Amino acid sequence: MLQQENKAVRTVNIPTRQRPGGDPAGMPINQGRVGEGEAASSTQRVRPPLGPFGTARGRAIYRVTFIAITAASILFTVGLLAYNNPMEFGTRGFWLIAERRANAVIAMAIVAVCQALSTVCFHTVTANRILTPSIMGFESLYRLIATATVFFFGAATLAKFEGVALFLVQIALMIGLSLALYGWLFVGGVKNLHLMLLVGIVIGGGLGSVSTFMQRMLYPSEFDVLAARLFGSVNNADADLFPIAIPLVVAAALGLLAMAGPLNLVSLGESIATNLGVNYKRVVIQVLALVSVLMAVSTSLVGPMTFLGFLVATLTYQACDTYDHRRLLPMSIVMCYAVLTGAYFIMNNFFHAQGVVSVVIELVGGAAFLWVIMKKGRL
């Protein structure tokens, strides 16, 4: 009888503890689990977006790198203006020397903006990170103008024919050459960007050959004067040209920065960019025109610097794990300015060899160029 009572008790207690769809209190059995799932999903929704960076680590590295390079640029700038100044700080002589040095710093800033923006944007529209804007023949045309002036009129004429007149003539010829190529590309029957680049290489090679022929027929004294002009250096910059160069650079730079969004789509390729609503050919020709202005100003102001832009662009790509040109373009500017100011500060104050800075930059840039080619294994 006792066993029967226990069975009855167990039989009565079973439906009380396992009420279908709920617990003894009348609440659903899985209500707590559903709440936990909703909390987990809401936590995933409020996770901060990474934006153009693939990982949070990449975003943090970009911020730290940008701040560090900016700080280094400021330190190098202060060093160029104040370090090893023979006059006491605060005196009139100190500020006169600092003002004279400031002209070189301004030239470095102009060159940094020109070389950095033009190279990165040129890489984007050509879909090739090895090509540089110099293949369009800007530097060859600059050398031909200087060489022809010495060849036909003498070295004294080259010294006199400088300033605003020569600057405007060089810019006009360089931009005219580039616009002629772009017009032939997009207005004519042939619409092939790589064919235009090939034509630019051929024109640059032809102009270089003519310059070399003229240089071989010069007197040694005339060639010495010409060689000093053909090496890119901020010492070649004339402060009287800044009122013309700065507005041109600012306008072109703002134009490229404003096109950072379309450049992100252009980097995906012509077909994808067109499907996403971008007028691919119009964006490309606008970018190439602005690149021509920047390269013409830089080359006419300080002379040719073939591998500076390539070196800076390569460093920028290594430092930025992103595709967004809103991040790439500012980073390239501060990177180029840091490279220029750092090179001139170190070579001038510690090695007393300011004149070889351009040679060192070209050497390092050329080595980086070869390293990239060997790493990729193709052009």
C-alpha positions as CSV (number, residue, x, y, z in Angstrom):
1,M,0.0,0.0,0.0
2,L,2.9,2.4,0.8
3,Q,4.4,1.8,-2.7
4,Q,1.0,2.6,-4.3
5,E,0.8,5.9,-2.4
6,N,4.3,6.8,-3.6
7,K,3.4,6.1,-7.2
8,A,0.3,8.2,-6.8
9,V,2.4,11.1,-5.4
10,R,4.9,10.8,-8.2
11,T,2.1,10.6,-10.8
12,V,0.6,13.8,-9.4
13,N,3.9,15.7,-9.2
14,I,5.0,15.0,-12.7
15,P,2.5,17.3,-14.5
16,T,3.0,20.0,-11.9
17,R,6.8,20.2,-12.5
18,Q,6.7,19.8,-16.3
19,R,3.8,21.9,-17.3
20,P,3.8,22.1,-21.2
21,G,5.2,25.4,-22.5
22,G,6.2,26.8,-19.1
23,D,7.5,26.4,-15.6
24,P,5.5,26.2,-12.3
25,A,5.3,30.0,-12.2
26,G,3.6,30.1,-15.6
27,M,6.6,31.6,-17.4
28,P,7.9,30.1,-20.7
29,I,10.7,27.7,-20.2
30,N,12.9,29.2,-22.9
31,Q,12.2,32.8,-22.2
32,G,15.6,33.3,-20.6
33,R,17.4,31.8,-23.5
34,V,15.5,34.1,-26.0
35,G,16.5,37.1,-24.0
36,E,20.1,36.1,-24.0
37,G,20.0,35.6,-27.8
38,E,18.4,39.0,-28.3
39,A,21.1,40.6,-26.1
40,A,23.8,38.9,-28.0
41,S,22.4,40.0,-31.4
42,S,21.9,43.6,-30.1
43,T,25.6,43.5,-29.0
44,Q,26.7,42.5,-32.4
45,R,24.6,45.3,-34.0
46,V,26.1,48.1,-31.9
47,R,29.7,47.0,-32.7
48,P,31.4,50.1,-34.1
49,P,32.0,49.8,-37.9
50,L,35.6,49.5,-39.1
51,G,34.9,51.7,-42.2
52,P,37.6,51.5,-44.9
53,F,39.9,49.4,-42.6
54,G,39.7,45.7,-42.6
55,T,40.5,45.3,-38.9
56,A,40.5,47.5,-35.8
57,R,44.2,46.9,-35.7
58,G,44.7,48.4,-39.1
59,R,42.7,51.5,-38.1
60,A,44.8,51.9,-34.9
61,I,48.0,51.5,-36.9
62,Y,46.9,54.2,-39.4
63,R,46.2,56.7,-36.6
64,V,49.4,56.0,-34.7
65,T,51.5,56.2,-37.9
66,F,49.8,59.4,-39.1
67,I,50.4,61.1,-35.7
68,A,54.0,59.9,-35.5
69,I,54.9,61.0,-39.1
70,T,53.2,64.4,-38.5
71,A,55.1,64.9,-35.2
72,A,58.4,63.9,-37.0
73,S,57.6,66.4,-39.8
74,I,57.1,69.2,-37.2
75,L,60.3,68.4,-35.5
76,F,62.3,68.3,-38.8
77,T,60.7,71.7,-39.7
78,V,61.7,73.3,-36.4
79,G,65.2,71.8,-36.8
80,L,65.6,73.2,-40.3
81,L,64.6,76.7,-39.2
82,A,66.3,76.9,-35.8
83,Y,69.0,74.2,-35.5
84,N,72.6,75.4,-35.8
85,N,71.5,79.0,-36.2
86,P,74.5,81.1,-35.3
87,M,72.4,84.0,-33.9
88,E,70.8,84.0,-30.5
89,F,67.2,83.0,-30.3
90,G,64.8,85.9,-30.5
91,T,67.2,88.4,-32.0
92,R,66.6,90.1,-35.4
93,G,69.5,88.2,-36.9
94,F,68.0,84.9,-35.8
95,W,64.7,85.6,-37.5
96,L,66.4,86.8,-40.7
97,I,68.2,83.5,-41.0
98,A,65.1,81.6,-40.1
99,E,63.1,83.5,-42.8
100,R,65.7,82.7,-45.4
101,R,65.6,79.0,-44.4
102,A,61.8,79.2,-44.5
103,N,61.9,79.6,-48.3
104,A,63.4,76.1,-48.6
105,V,60.8,74.7,-46.2
106,I,58.0,76.2,-48.3
107,A,59.5,74.7,-51.4
108,M,59.6,71.3,-49.7
109,A,56.0,71.6,-48.7
110,I,55.0,72.4,-52.3
111,V,57.0,69.5,-53.7
112,A,55.6,67.1,-51.1
113,V,52.0,68.0,-52.1
114,C,52.8,67.8,-55.8
115,Q,54.7,64.5,-55.8
116,A,52.6,62.7,-53.3
117,L,49.2,63.4,-54.7
118,S,50.2,63.1,-58.3
119,T,51.8,59.7,-57.9
120,V,49.1,58.1,-55.8
121,C,46.3,59.3,-58.1
122,F,48.3,58.3,-61.2
123,H,48.7,54.8,-59.7
124,T,45.0,54.6,-59.2
125,V,43.9,55.7,-62.7
126,T,46.5,53.5,-64.4
127,A,45.9,50.5,-62.1
128,N,49.6,50.1,-61.8
129,R,51.7,51.0,-58.8
130,I,55.0,50.9,-60.7
131,L,54.3,53.7,-63.2
132,T,54.9,57.3,-62.2
133,P,53.8,60.6,-63.8
134,S,57.4,61.2,-65.0
135,I,56.8,58.8,-67.8
136,M,54.6,61.4,-69.5
137,G,57.7,63.3,-70.4
138,F,57.6,66.2,-68.0
139,E,61.2,65.8,-66.8
140,S,62.5,65.2,-70.3
141,L,60.8,68.4,-71.5
142,Y,62.3,70.3,-68.6
143,R,65.8,69.1,-69.5
144,L,65.3,69.9,-73.2
145,I,64.2,73.5,-72.4
146,A,67.2,74.1,-70.2
147,T,69.6,72.4,-72.6
148,A,68.3,74.2,-75.6
149,T,68.6,77.5,-73.9
150,V,72.3,76.9,-73.1
151,F,73.0,75.3,-76.5
152,F,71.5,78.2,-78.6
153,F,72.0,81.2,-76.3
154,G,74.8,80.3,-73.9
155,A,75.0,79.7,-70.1
156,A,74.7,83.4,-69.4
157,T,71.3,83.5,-71.0
158,L,70.2,80.6,-68.9
159,A,71.1,82.6,-65.8
160,K,69.2,85.6,-67.0
161,F,66.2,83.8,-68.4
162,E,64.8,82.6,-65.1
163,G,62.1,83.8,-62.7
164,V,58.5,84.2,-63.6
165,A,58.9,84.2,-67.3
166,L,60.8,80.9,-67.5
167,F,58.5,79.3,-64.9
168,L,55.3,80.2,-66.8
169,V,56.9,79.0,-70.1
170,Q,57.8,75.6,-68.7
171,I,54.4,75.1,-67.0
172,A,52.6,76.1,-70.2
173,L,54.7,73.7,-72.4
174,M,54.3,70.8,-69.9
175,I,50.6,71.1,-69.5
176,G,50.2,71.7,-73.2
177,L,52.0,68.5,-74.0
178,S,49.9,66.5,-71.5
179,L,46.6,68.0,-72.7
180,A,47.6,67.2,-76.3
181,L,48.0,63.5,-75.3
182,Y,44.8,63.4,-73.3
183,G,42.9,65.1,-76.2
184,W,44.2,62.6,-78.7
185,L,43.3,59.8,-76.3
186,F,39.7,60.8,-75.4
187,V,38.7,62.9,-78.4
188,G,40.3,60.9,-81.1
189,G,39.3,57.4,-82.3
190,V,41.8,55.6,-80.0
191,K,40.6,55.3,-76.4
192,N,43.3,53.3,-74.7
193,L,45.0,54.6,-71.6
194,H,48.0,52.3,-71.8
195,L,48.6,53.3,-75.4
196,M,48.7,56.9,-74.3
197,L,51.3,56.0,-71.6
198,L,53.3,54.2,-74.2
199,V,53.2,57.3,-76.5
200,G,54.3,59.4,-73.5
201,I,57.3,57.1,-72.9
202,V,58.3,57.4,-76.5
203,I,58.0,61.2,-76.5
204,G,60.0,61.4,-73.3
205,G,62.7,59.1,-74.7
206,G,62.9,61.2,-77.9
207,L,63.2,64.5,-75.9
208,G,65.9,62.9,-73.7
209,S,67.9,61.8,-76.8
210,V,67.8,65.4,-78.2
211,S,68.9,66.8,-74.9
212,T,71.8,64.3,-74.6
213,F,72.9,65.2,-78.2
214,M,73.0,68.9,-77.3
215,Q,74.8,68.4,-74.0
216,R,77.6,66.5,-75.7
217,M,78.3,69.5,-77.9
218,L,78.5,72.0,-75.0
219,Y,81.7,73.5,-73.6
220,P,82.7,72.0,-70.2
221,S,82.0,75.3,-68.4
222,E,78.5,75.5,-70.0
223,F,77.7,71.9,-69.2
224,D,78.7,72.5,-65.6
225,V,76.2,75.3,-65.3
226,L,73.6,73.2,-67.0
227,A,74.2,70.2,-64.8
228,A,73.6,72.2,-61.6
229,R,70.2,73.2,-63.0
230,L,69.2,69.7,-64.0
231,F,69.6,68.2,-60.6
232,G,66.4,68.5,-58.5
233,S,67.0,70.5,-55.4
234,V,65.0,72.9,-53.2
235,N,67.9,75.3,-53.5
236,N,66.7,75.9,-57.1
237,A,63.4,77.2,-55.9
238,D,62.9,81.0,-56.3
239,A,60.8,82.6,-53.6
240,D,59.4,85.0,-56.2
241,L,57.6,82.1,-57.8
242,F,55.7,81.1,-54.7
243,P,52.7,83.5,-55.3
244,I,52.2,81.7,-58.6
245,A,53.0,78.1,-57.6
246,I,51.0,78.0,-54.3
247,P,47.6,78.9,-55.8
248,L,48.1,76.4,-58.6
249,V,49.1,73.6,-56.2
250,V,46.3,74.4,-53.7
251,A,43.6,74.4,-56.5
252,A,44.9,71.1,-58.0
253,A,45.3,69.5,-54.6
254,L,41.8,70.4,-53.5
255,G,40.5,69.0,-56.8
256,L,42.1,65.7,-56.2
257,L,41.1,65.5,-52.6
258,A,37.5,66.2,-53.6
259,M,37.6,63.3,-56.1
260,A,38.7,60.8,-53.4
261,G,35.3,59.1,-53.5
262,P,35.3,58.6,-57.3
263,L,38.9,57.4,-57.1
264,N,37.9,54.6,-54.8
265,L,35.5,53.4,-57.5
266,V,37.9,53.9,-60.3
267,S,40.4,51.7,-58.5
268,L,37.9,48.8,-58.9
269,G,38.2,49.0,-62.7
270,E,36.4,50.6,-65.6
271,S,33.5,48.2,-65.9
272,I,32.7,48.1,-62.1
273,A,33.1,51.9,-61.8
274,T,30.7,52.4,-64.7
275,N,28.1,50.1,-63.3
276,L,28.3,52.0,-60.0
277,G,27.4,55.2,-61.8
278,V,30.8,56.8,-62.3
279,N,31.7,58.5,-65.6
280,Y,35.0,56.7,-65.8
281,K,36.6,58.5,-68.7
282,R,35.7,61.9,-67.4
283,V,37.1,61.1,-64.0
284,V,40.3,59.8,-65.5
285,I,40.9,62.8,-67.7
286,Q,40.2,65.2,-64.8
287,V,42.7,63.4,-62.6
288,L,45.3,63.3,-65.3
289,A,44.9,67.0,-66.0
290,L,45.3,67.9,-62.3
291,V,48.3,65.5,-62.1
292,S,49.8,67.4,-65.0
293,V,49.5,70.7,-63.2
294,L,51.1,69.4,-60.0
295,M,54.0,67.7,-61.9
296,A,54.6,70.8,-64.0
297,V,54.8,73.1,-61.0
298,S,57.1,70.7,-59.1
299,T,59.4,70.1,-62.0
300,S,59.6,73.8,-63.0
301,L,60.1,74.9,-59.4
302,V,62.9,72.6,-58.1
303,G,63.8,70.4,-61.0
304,P,63.2,66.7,-61.8
305,M,62.8,64.2,-58.9
306,T,62.1,60.9,-60.7
307,F,61.7,58.4,-57.8
308,L,60.6,60.6,-55.0
309,G,56.9,60.1,-55.7
310,F,57.3,56.4,-56.2
311,L,59.2,56.0,-52.9
312,V,56.6,58.0,-51.0
313,A,53.7,56.1,-52.6
314,T,55.3,52.8,-51.7
315,L,55.8,53.8,-48.1
316,T,52.2,55.0,-47.9
317,Y,50.8,51.7,-49.2
318,Q,52.9,49.9,-46.6
319,A,51.7,52.1,-43.8
320,C,48.0,52.2,-44.8
321,D,46.0,49.0,-44.8
322,T,43.1,50.6,-46.7
323,Y,41.8,51.3,-50.1
324,D,40.2,54.7,-49.2
325,H,41.8,57.7,-50.9
326,R,40.5,59.9,-48.1
327,R,43.1,58.2,-45.9
328,L,45.8,57.5,-48.5
329,L,46.2,61.0,-49.9
330,P,46.7,62.8,-46.5
331,M,49.1,60.1,-45.4
332,S,51.1,60.4,-48.6
333,I,51.5,64.2,-48.2
334,V,52.8,64.0,-44.6
335,M,55.0,61.1,-45.6
336,C,56.6,63.0,-48.5
337,Y,57.1,66.1,-46.4
338,A,58.7,64.0,-43.6
339,V,61.0,62.3,-46.1
340,L,62.1,65.7,-47.6
341,T,62.6,67.6,-44.4
342,G,64.2,64.7,-42.7
343,A,66.7,64.1,-45.5
344,Y,67.7,67.7,-45.8
345,F,68.0,68.1,-42.0
346,I,70.2,65.0,-41.5
347,M,72.3,65.6,-44.6
348,N,72.8,69.3,-44.0
349,N,73.5,69.2,-40.2
350,F,75.3,65.9,-39.7
351,F,77.0,65.1,-43.0
352,H,77.3,68.7,-44.3
353,A,76.2,67.5,-47.7
354,Q,73.0,69.3,-48.5
355,G,73.7,69.2,-52.3
356,V,73.5,65.4,-52.5
357,V,70.1,65.1,-50.9
358,S,68.4,64.7,-54.3
359,V,71.0,62.1,-55.3
360,V,70.4,60.1,-52.1
361,I,66.6,60.3,-52.5
362,E,66.9,59.1,-56.1
363,L,69.2,56.3,-55.0
364,V,66.8,55.1,-52.3
365,G,63.8,55.5,-54.6
366,G,65.5,53.6,-57.4
367,A,66.4,50.8,-55.0
368,A,62.8,50.6,-53.8
369,F,61.6,50.6,-57.5
370,L,63.9,47.6,-58.2
371,W,62.7,45.8,-55.0
372,V,59.1,46.2,-55.9
373,I,59.7,44.9,-59.5
374,M,61.7,41.9,-58.2
375,K,59.0,41.2,-55.5
376,K,56.2,41.3,-58.0
377,G,58.2,39.5,-60.7
378,R,56.6,41.6,-63.5
379,L,55.9,45.1,-64.7
